[in-house]
Amino acid sequence: MKIRAFLALAAICGVAGLASARELVVDPRGDDAAAGTDAAPLRTLAAAGALATNGDVCLVRPGRYIEPLRPAQSGRPGRPIRFMSASEDGAVLARPEVQDGATGGVPVRAGAYGVDLTGRGQIEVLGFTLDGVGANLAGARHCLIEGVTIRGVTAGWGAIATNAGGAIVSAALAMGGSDNEFRGGTITACDGPAVAMATNGAGQRIVNTLIEDVGRGGAAALYVSGVGAQLLHCTVRACGGPALEAVGLRNGLIELNDLGGCGRAAAGAALLTLDGDGRGTAVAWNWIHDARGAGMSGLRLAGAQNLIVHHNVIWNVPGAALRVEAPGGWHVIYHNTTWAAGVSVALVADAAGTNRLALSSCRFVNNLWPAGVVTAPAVEMRQALWQGNATNPAPGFVDAAAGDFRLTTNSPCVDAGAQASEVLDEYAGSAPDPGAYELGRPAWVAGCERTEDGSQKSEVGSRKTEVGIQNSE
């Protein structure tokens, strides 16, 4: 975790030696009239936030701080202002018990944000616990929250945001502005969503984060939107609503995530939904599984366009593993595996009517769909490409009951795919294997990556999707 490495370096050479940083120390027993040194610490985050400037490091000692962390100014590129918990489990930002009013029917309370970086830039927040309060990055730029746990955010105590569907939600983390990142953290036990991104934001990233038991009333765990947003190496589990809804996500990346066990309060929805023109958004190398709501689908493309969907494994869903709704199209869908679904693929119309609706220029290549494909009468497939897909009901998985969907050496699907140049992966046999795993190649693993002590790794990367895509324009 980054805070450990930073503190170790600080112990060797002194924090002041890091980019000529000044160290400010905060302690609940300190005095805001003090110098803010190790021997004479400040008492409040507000005092440290008022003093901190480019390159400064604020070390916050263990204790419960009933105030928001709100720096008075921004840092600079290469010289961010850092606020760090001085120990791994020490500094807790907690909520006051004062109600101030309401916005859109959602109560708003004084100090509702544990971390408030609204309009700030180049700020890093490392290693804190937010107990009952959320974090707000509306209009923030190049800010990092790392190794932070947000827990127990109830209605009105999160960051008030508007989700992609236009509803006001109280999210544990609201992200706006540009190029902000939440990394190596945990968001748990919250009434509303874990994350809500602004539709006009850009470059937001959620990386290597555990999200569980949120959206208890049926809200999605994550509302992902904007340009270039990324969800990488995350685990989302045991949530009341869907795992993720992406509306207005353009040129985004949803990759190597474990999305499962969600939807107990979201019958008929999908674990993961994308809507609108994705403009090359990729959904790749994800596990999507164990939908808890009646009739739920796995992955739903709701009248969407220009999406790349590949190397996903979707299993244990009562509805369609993959639901593609017309009108829409221009998708590239390849090397996906489904199992234990009502149907592997449902091509349907997203609205009732007398006219047929078109799915245009979709390419389905080298998928493994044991439960088959169903096309509704109201759907007109235009210029579709079907190549190398397998629908064998007994595909020969290593251990489907245990979630191991690699192919055995005697599987009838080995080498049964098509050599399609536009979506070609490296393959080990005479031809590609349909589905998400190639026999003879290392198996990929989705979800949070952990270090030996159980904490999340601070550095994880993307596999990067590279494929040509036709544009609807």
Phi, psi and omega per residue, in radians:
M1 nan 2.517 -2.999
K2 -1.086 -0.647 -3.088
I3 -1.092 -0.642 3.122
R4 -1.127 -0.809 3.139
A5 -1.095 -0.707 -3.118
F6 -1.159 -0.790 -3.139
L7 -1.148 -0.628 3.102
A8 -1.112 -0.750 3.103
L9 -1.131 -0.693 3.122
A10 -1.092 -0.648 -3.134
A11 -1.166 -0.555 -3.097
I12 -1.366 -0.830 -3.001
C13 -2.039 -0.022 -3.109
G14 1.489 2.367 -3.121
V15 -1.051 -0.577 -3.116
A16 -1.096 -0.376 3.134
G17 -1.400 -0.189 -3.130
L18 -1.525 1.837 3.137
A19 0.918 0.617 3.124
S20 0.979 0.651 -3.088
A21 -1.333 2.595 2.967
R22 -1.656 2.464 3.100
E23 -1.754 2.231 2.995
L24 -2.005 2.334 -3.096
V25 -1.984 2.354 3.120
V26 -2.080 2.373 -3.137
D27 -2.524 2.381 3.137
P28 -1.008 -0.364 3.120
R29 -1.701 0.153 -3.104
G30 -1.427 -2.875 -3.080
D31 -2.470 2.194 -3.112
D32 -1.185 -0.191 3.049
A33 -1.562 -0.067 -3.121
A34 -1.376 3.092 -3.054
A35 -1.400 -0.244 -3.114
G36 1.424 0.362 3.121
T37 -1.592 3.074 3.102
D38 -1.047 -0.679 -3.128
A39 -1.444 -0.429 -3.106
A40 -2.324 1.286 -3.040
P41 -1.301 2.776 2.966
L42 -1.330 2.905 -3.127
R43 -1.768 -0.573 -2.990
T44 -2.111 2.718 3.014
L45 -1.150 -0.587 3.134
A46 -1.054 -0.722 3.133
A47 -1.161 -0.730 3.112
A48 -1.160 -0.713 3.138
G49 -1.119 -0.544 3.132
A50 -1.281 -0.511 -3.074
L51 -1.612 -0.513 -2.990
A52 -1.138 2.386 3.116
T53 -2.411 -2.995 -2.982
N54 -0.827 2.174 3.053
G55 1.435 -0.077 -3.111
D56 -1.264 2.655 3.076
V57 -2.119 2.158 3.104
C58 -1.837 1.927 3.109
L59 -1.610 2.119 -3.042
V60 -1.890 2.031 -3.080
R61 -1.318 2.834 -3.101
P62 -0.971 2.542 3.116
G63 2.646 3.042 3.080
R64 -1.842 2.153 -3.097
Y65 -1.917 1.969 -3.097
I66 -1.634 1.138 -3.130
E67 -2.887 2.721 3.090
P68 -1.392 2.678 2.985
L69 -1.569 1.911 -3.046
R70 -2.425 1.679 3.117
P71 -1.156 2.569 -3.106
A72 -1.345 -0.383 -3.109
Q73 -2.562 3.023 3.138
S74 -1.618 2.816 2.962
G75 -1.511 -2.902 3.123
R76 -2.244 2.761 3.090
P77 -0.962 2.264 -3.090
G78 1.419 -0.214 3.118
R79 -2.395 1.096 3.122
P80 -1.222 2.782 2.977
I81 -1.575 2.184 -3.090
R82 -1.914 2.324 2.976
F83 -1.998 2.082 -3.009
M84 -2.247 2.327 2.944
S85 -1.155 2.293 -3.059
A86 -1.285 -0.180 3.040
S87 -2.511 2.847 -3.007
E88 -1.065 -0.603 -3.056
D89 -2.251 0.569 -2.967
G90 -1.704 -0.990 -2.969
A91 -1.509 2.123 -3.115
V92 -2.051 2.209 3.039
L93 -1.713 2.054 -3.033
A94 -2.080 2.979 -3.022
R95 -1.745 2.568 2.971
P96 -1.386 2.979 -3.127
E97 -1.966 0.991 -3.114
V98 -2.226 2.247 3.098
Q99 -1.813 2.285 -3.058
D100 -1.808 -0.490 -3.059
G101 2.940 -2.678 -3.120
A102 -2.595 2.634 3.063
T103 -2.300 2.021 3.115
G104 1.026 0.553 -3.137
G105 1.504 -0.106 3.118
V106 -1.768 2.131 -3.121
P107 -1.121 2.490 3.100
V108 -2.073 2.302 -3.034
R109 -2.134 2.660 -3.129
A110 -1.040 2.352 3.137
G111 1.138 0.541 -3.041
A112 -1.113 -0.390 3.123
Y113 -1.700 2.258 2.993
G114 -1.292 -0.647 3.066
V115 -2.203 2.134 -3.121
D116 -2.144 1.762 3.126
L117 -1.916 0.463 -3.129
T118 -0.938 2.126 3.070
G119 1.279 0.078 -3.117
R120 -1.671 2.835 3.117
G121 -2.405 2.643 3.070
Q122 0.992 0.878 3.063
I123 -2.044 2.403 3.055
E124 -2.119 2.325 3.135
V125 -2.149 2.058 -2.938
L126 -2.236 2.168 2.863
G127 1.480 0.153 -3.103
F128 -1.473 2.876 2.888
T129 -1.977 2.251 3.060
L130 -1.813 1.943 -3.031
D131 -1.812 1.716 3.094
G132 1.496 0.042 3.117
V133 -2.277 2.694 -3.089
G134 -1.807 -2.984 3.122
A135 -2.216 2.421 -3.087
N136 -2.133 2.087 3.096
L137 -2.047 0.574 3.127
A138 -1.088 2.165 3.117
G139 1.223 0.200 -3.141
A140 -1.378 2.821 -3.099
R141 -2.435 2.192 3.045
H142 0.937 0.814 3.081
C143 -1.851 2.604 -3.112
L144 -2.221 2.264 2.959
I145 -2.064 2.063 -3.013
E146 -2.335 2.443 3.097
G147 1.127 0.485 -3.080
V148 -1.827 2.396 3.013
T149 -1.825 2.227 3.025
I150 -1.982 2.170 -3.048
R151 -2.466 2.639 2.977
G152 1.132 0.580 3.121
V153 -1.441 2.006 3.111
T154 -1.720 2.999 -3.050
A155 -0.928 2.221 3.085
G156 1.634 -0.225 -3.123
W157 -1.765 -0.044 3.083
G158 -1.608 -2.927 3.080
A159 -1.475 2.128 -3.112
I160 -1.274 2.117 -3.084
A161 -2.494 2.813 3.039
T162 -1.824 2.136 -3.125
N163 -1.352 3.113 -3.043
A164 -1.112 -0.415 3.117
G165 -1.491 -0.012 3.090
G166 1.636 -0.068 -3.124
A167 -1.457 2.571 3.075
I168 -1.432 2.227 -3.139
V169 -2.239 2.756 3.070
S170 -1.897 1.609 -3.029
A171 -1.599 2.627 3.046
A172 -1.124 -0.603 -3.139
L173 -2.410 2.090 3.044
A174 -1.873 2.287 -3.087
M175 -2.154 2.181 3.033
G176 -2.375 -2.922 -3.140
G177 1.212 -2.414 -3.044
S178 -2.571 2.494 2.918
D179 1.039 0.754 3.056
N180 -1.784 2.730 -3.062
E181 -2.502 2.393 2.970
F182 -1.988 2.069 -2.952
R183 -2.357 2.444 2.974
G184 1.077 0.558 -3.076
G185 -2.083 -2.993 3.121
T186 -2.404 2.382 3.002
I187 -2.209 2.101 -2.969
T188 -2.578 2.715 2.997
A189 0.968 0.942 -3.125
C190 -2.112 2.486 3.129
D191 -1.171 -0.712 -3.102
G192 -1.731 -2.866 -3.140
P193 -1.200 2.745 3.048
A194 -1.296 -0.751 -3.019
V195 -2.391 2.375 2.970
A196 -2.293 2.077 3.135
M197 -1.745 2.488 3.097
A198 -1.263 2.467 -3.122
T199 -1.173 -0.386 3.139
N200 -1.718 0.207 3.108
G201 -1.443 2.995 -3.136
A202 -2.578 2.412 2.981
G203 1.225 0.431 3.107
Q204 -1.321 2.551 -3.098
R205 -2.411 2.308 2.940
I206 -2.023 2.081 -2.978
V207 -2.274 2.303 2.990
N208 0.876 0.891 -3.046
T209 -2.115 2.454 3.058
L210 -1.686 2.179 3.108
I211 -2.169 2.092 -3.114
E212 -2.580 2.602 3.084
D213 0.943 0.907 3.037
V214 -2.139 3.057 -3.132
G215 1.029 0.754 -3.010
R216 -1.099 -0.458 3.129
G217 -1.570 0.025 3.120
G218 1.990 -0.068 3.065
A219 -1.185 2.655 3.074
A220 -1.113 2.620 3.076
A221 -1.145 -0.673 3.130
L222 -2.332 2.358 2.929
Y223 -1.921 1.875 -3.034
V224 -1.880 2.249 -3.048
S225 -2.698 3.119 3.104
G226 1.606 -2.974 -3.122
V227 -1.716 2.237 3.004
G228 1.254 0.319 3.113
A229 -1.204 2.577 -3.111
Q230 -2.345 2.417 2.987
L231 -2.150 1.931 -2.985
L232 -2.229 2.328 3.006
H233 0.936 0.700 3.125
C234 -1.839 2.707 3.020
T235 -2.034 2.155 3.103
V236 -2.129 2.102 -3.024
R237 -2.600 2.701 3.006
A238 0.936 0.760 3.140
C239 -1.820 2.692 -3.077
G240 -1.226 -0.665 -3.138
G241 -1.784 -2.904 3.061
P242 -1.067 2.807 3.110
A243 -1.240 -0.706 -3.025
L244 -2.729 2.414 2.968
E245 -2.228 2.195 -3.133
A246 -2.113 1.886 3.103
V247 -2.130 2.182 -3.103
G248 1.361 0.379 3.069
L249 -1.498 2.147 -3.125
R250 -2.140 2.326 3.121
N251 0.942 0.709 -3.115
G252 -1.693 3.136 -3.121
L253 -2.536 2.096 3.068
I254 -2.076 1.803 -2.870
E255 -2.480 2.395 3.008
L256 1.027 0.700 3.114
N257 -1.849 2.599 3.045
D258 -1.863 1.828 -3.045
L259 -1.997 1.809 -3.031
G260 -2.711 2.822 3.061
G261 1.183 0.445 -3.078
C262 -1.918 2.893 2.970
G263 1.749 0.295 -3.118
R264 -1.110 -0.379 3.093
A265 -1.989 0.490 -3.051
A266 -2.459 0.965 3.137
A267 -1.010 2.428 3.068
G268 1.398 -0.067 3.133
A269 -1.539 -2.773 3.065
A270 -2.327 2.647 3.104
L271 -1.075 -0.661 -3.133
L272 -2.402 2.163 -3.132
T273 -2.168 2.358 3.009
L274 -2.165 2.409 -3.113
D275 -2.377 2.703 3.077
G276 1.521 -3.051 -3.141
D277 -1.456 1.877 -3.092
G278 -1.290 -0.312 3.103
R279 0.873 0.809 3.095
G280 1.588 0.185 3.046
T281 -0.990 2.356 -3.112
A282 -1.952 2.368 3.025
V283 -2.078 1.879 -2.896
A284 -2.554 2.542 3.054
W285 0.939 0.764 3.096
N286 -1.926 2.610 2.900
W287 -1.727 2.159 -3.124
I288 -2.210 1.962 -2.882
H289 -2.776 2.842 2.982
D290 0.968 1.044 3.053
A291 -1.201 2.332 -3.064
R292 -1.697 -0.264 -3.106
G293 -1.598 2.562 3.134
A294 -1.051 2.322 3.065
G295 1.237 0.173 -3.095
M296 -1.199 2.530 2.995
S297 -1.646 2.971 3.077
G298 -1.489 -1.270 3.138
L299 -2.043 2.182 -3.088
R300 -2.060 2.163 3.002
L301 -1.803 1.741 -2.918
A302 -1.595 1.429 -3.103
G303 1.141 0.461 -3.054
A304 -1.460 2.950 3.122
Q305 -2.436 2.643 2.955
N306 1.017 0.941 3.078
L307 -2.001 2.606 3.049
I308 -1.987 2.057 -3.050
V309 -2.187 1.953 -3.077
H310 -2.659 2.683 3.077
H311 0.918 0.722 2.991
N312 -1.800 2.579 3.013
V313 -2.011 2.160 -3.072
I314 -2.169 2.119 -3.091
W315 -2.613 2.798 3.124
N316 1.002 1.005 3.049
V317 -2.228 2.383 -3.089
P318 -1.266 -0.464 3.129
G319 -1.671 -2.530 3.124
A320 -1.368 2.381 3.034
A321 -1.084 -0.785 3.073
L322 -2.203 2.090 -3.131
R323 -2.004 2.017 -3.134
V324 -1.967 2.082 -3.023
E325 -1.853 2.362 3.029
A326 -1.614 2.640 0.055
P327 -1.415 2.721 -3.130
G328 2.750 -2.808 3.077
G329 2.359 -2.716 -3.052
W330 1.057 0.628 3.112
H331 -1.685 2.629 2.940
V332 -2.000 2.010 -3.023
I333 -2.181 1.920 -3.015
Y334 -2.577 2.645 3.063
H335 0.925 0.779 3.014
N336 -1.818 2.661 3.103
T337 -2.133 2.376 3.034
T338 -2.214 2.747 3.133
W339 -2.823 2.567 3.054
A340 0.907 0.943 3.095
A341 -2.181 2.793 3.075
G342 -1.006 -0.698 3.012
V343 -2.716 2.589 -3.119
S344 -1.170 -0.837 -3.095
V345 -2.378 2.285 3.025
A346 -2.099 2.096 3.063
L347 -1.776 1.899 -2.934
V348 -2.323 2.916 3.031
A349 -1.602 2.436 -3.089
D350 -1.483 -0.003 3.102
A351 -2.650 2.529 3.112
A352 -1.300 2.549 3.117
G353 3.084 3.055 -3.110
T354 -1.543 -0.350 -3.104
N355 -1.617 2.536 3.060
R356 -1.302 2.536 -3.121
L357 -1.944 2.502 -2.987
A358 -1.714 2.429 2.822
L359 -1.894 2.026 -2.967
S360 -1.873 2.410 2.930
S361 0.899 0.766 3.063
C362 -1.584 2.473 3.130
R363 -2.057 2.119 -3.129
F364 -2.027 1.906 -2.984
V365 -2.320 2.247 2.968
N366 0.984 0.711 3.039
N367 -1.644 2.719 3.097
L368 -2.013 1.870 -2.968
W369 -2.217 1.375 -3.057
P370 -1.099 -0.452 -3.120
A371 -1.650 0.162 2.996
G372 1.392 -3.130 -3.092
V373 -2.145 2.331 3.102
V374 -2.111 2.227 3.100
T375 -1.976 2.124 -3.127
A376 -1.206 2.570 3.134
P377 -1.011 -0.472 -3.095
A378 -1.393 -0.031 -3.093
V379 -1.790 2.259 3.043
E380 -1.877 2.025 3.113
M381 -1.502 2.106 -3.120
R382 -2.003 2.167 3.052
Q383 0.939 0.759 3.111
A384 -1.467 2.586 3.051
L385 -2.016 2.145 3.067
W386 -2.070 2.090 -3.044
Q387 -2.624 2.192 2.997
G388 1.247 0.268 -3.141
N389 -1.435 2.488 -3.136
A390 -2.012 2.379 3.124
T391 -2.150 0.441 3.122
N392 -1.088 2.153 -3.111
P393 -1.246 -0.216 3.081
A394 -2.175 1.328 -2.980
P395 -1.296 -0.252 3.115
G396 1.429 0.950 3.074
F397 -1.358 2.742 3.108
V398 -1.106 -0.865 3.130
D399 -2.864 1.446 -3.089
A400 -1.084 -0.622 -3.125
A401 -1.075 -0.509 3.128
A402 -1.710 0.144 3.112
G403 1.374 0.386 3.118
D404 -1.827 1.782 -3.020
F405 -1.835 0.418 2.937
R406 -1.219 2.706 3.117
L407 -1.523 2.502 3.020
T408 -1.357 2.901 -3.101
T409 -1.156 -0.459 3.134
N410 -1.751 0.302 3.100
S411 -1.136 2.429 3.074
P412 -1.199 -0.190 -3.110
C413 -1.568 -0.194 -3.126
V414 -1.075 2.267 3.124
D415 1.088 0.363 -3.073
A416 -1.683 0.059 -3.133
G417 -1.505 3.131 -3.119
A418 -1.793 2.552 3.068
Q419 -1.514 1.419 -3.095
A420 -1.700 1.969 -2.969
S421 -1.085 -0.580 -3.031
E422 -1.290 -0.349 3.131
V423 -2.249 0.448 -2.977
L424 -1.315 2.173 2.947
D425 -1.639 2.903 2.947
E426 -1.186 2.396 3.141
Y427 -2.281 2.768 -2.976
A428 -1.670 -0.432 -3.075
G429 -1.794 -2.626 -3.135
S430 -1.379 -0.297 3.105
A431 -2.743 2.873 3.120
P432 -1.123 2.664 2.980
D433 -1.543 2.327 2.997
P434 -1.077 2.617 3.088
G435 1.781 -3.064 -2.959
A436 -1.483 -0.247 -3.106
Y437 -2.187 2.379 3.106
E438 -1.767 2.146 3.090
L439 -1.055 2.289 -3.127
G440 1.620 -0.055 3.062
R441 -1.983 2.669 3.112
P442 -1.016 2.419 3.134
A443 -1.437 2.304 3.077
W444 -1.380 2.712 -3.120
V445 -2.263 2.320 -3.110
A446 -1.742 2.869 3.049
G447 1.781 -3.087 -3.136
C448 -1.033 2.502 3.010
E449 -1.811 2.341 -3.044
R450 -2.031 2.673 3.009
T451 -1.497 3.086 -3.083
E452 -1.082 -0.494 -3.139
D453 -1.507 0.053 3.076
G454 1.696 -0.200 3.118
S455 -1.417 2.820 -3.141
Q456 -1.242 2.510 2.996
K457 -1.152 2.544 3.127
S458 -1.489 -0.411 -3.102
E459 -2.079 1.952 3.003
V460 -2.346 2.664 -3.046
G461 -2.096 3.103 3.101
S462 -1.788 2.568 3.068
R463 -1.352 -0.406 3.107
K464 1.213 2.013 3.088
T465 -1.481 2.231 3.102
E466 -2.233 1.881 3.140
V467 -2.780 2.531 3.071
G468 -1.323 2.589 3.121
I469 -2.441 2.353 3.068
Q470 -1.315 2.466 3.124
N471 -1.769 2.513 -3.107
S472 -1.271 -0.298 -3.085
E473 -1.414 nan nan
